[in-house]
Amino acid sequence: MPHYTIQPLRGGSFAEAETSLLYYLADDRNAGLKIPAVYWMYLIRGEGACLLVDTGPGAPDTWRQYHHDFQRTPEEEPVRAVCLRVVKGRIPRSTRSGRRAAPAG
């Protein structure tokens, strides 16, 4: 049976996100309440594969034109976040431009 691991990676944070956006279709008695929230990505590794599941916001400058503002540190940039986990903090040249993903490791 194949063995995979799932590792959450922090992809940024919202200083103020409405609870109604975080609890979809839940009984949100605090609708409109704004709280800090983390945006997560997931790194899936196993069987010679390394996949990033990124369902969150795009680049902060583009995102804030249409949605809530969020902050992302350099370490939370998707390619860098993967490289910090997969290739022990070294960013291979092929990933600096964002054209290729990091190799499985």
N, C-alpha and C positions, 0 to 999 in steps of 0.2 A: 504494500500500500504506500503511495506517495506521501512524503512528509513535507508540509509547508509551515512556515511561521508567518504570522501577521504582526507587524510592528507599527504602532501609531507614530506618526511624525507630526510635530507641530508645524503648521503652515502659516501662522499669523494669528492675530487676535482682533476682536472687535471691542472697542472701549465700551460701547453701549449697543447691545442688540436687544430688540424687544422679545420678551418671552414667547409671544405668539409665533415668532419665527423659529423658535427652537423646539417647541412642543407641538408639532403639526397634528391637527385634529384631536388634541387632548383637551381635557377640561381645564382650560387655563383661566383660573380665577384672578390671575394677576395680569390680565391683558393690558398692554401698554407699558408695563413695568420694564425698565431698561436695566440690563445687567451685563457685566463683562462676559465674553465668551471666546473660546479658542476654536480656531478652524483647524481641523485635522485632515491629514492625508494618511494613507496606509501603504506600507511597503510589504509586499508579499514575496517571500523567498523560498525556493526549494526546487529540487529536481533540475538544477542547472538554470533556473529562470529567476529573474528579478523584475517584479512589476510594481509600478507605482499607481495606486488608485487615488486620483485627485479629483474630487467632485466639488471642490470649493471655488472660491472666487479667483478671478484671473489676476493680472498685474494690478497693483493698488492704484496706479494713476488712471488706468482705464476703468476699473471697477467703480471708483468713487464718483464717476460721472453719472452713474445710473443707480447705484445702491448705497448702502451704509459704508462709511469710511472704515477701513481696517488698516492695521499696521503689520508690517512684515520685516523682520531683521534679515540681514544677509544670510545668516545660517538657516533661515526658514524658507528661502527661495527653493522651489521644488528640486531643481537639479543639484544644487549644493546640499540640500538636506539628504538626498539619496547618496551622494558621494561621501558625505561624512559618515554614513553607516556602512556603505558597501566597500569602499576602497580606503578605509581608515583615514579619512580626512584629506586625502590627496585628490584633487580634481584633475582627471586626465584631460589632455589638450582637446580631445574630440568633444568633450562636454562643455567646454568654456563658452562655446557659441550657442549651446542649447540644441545643436543639430542632432546629436546622438545621445542615447541613454548610456548610463554607466554599465559596465559589464557585470554579470552575475558573479558573486564571490562567496 
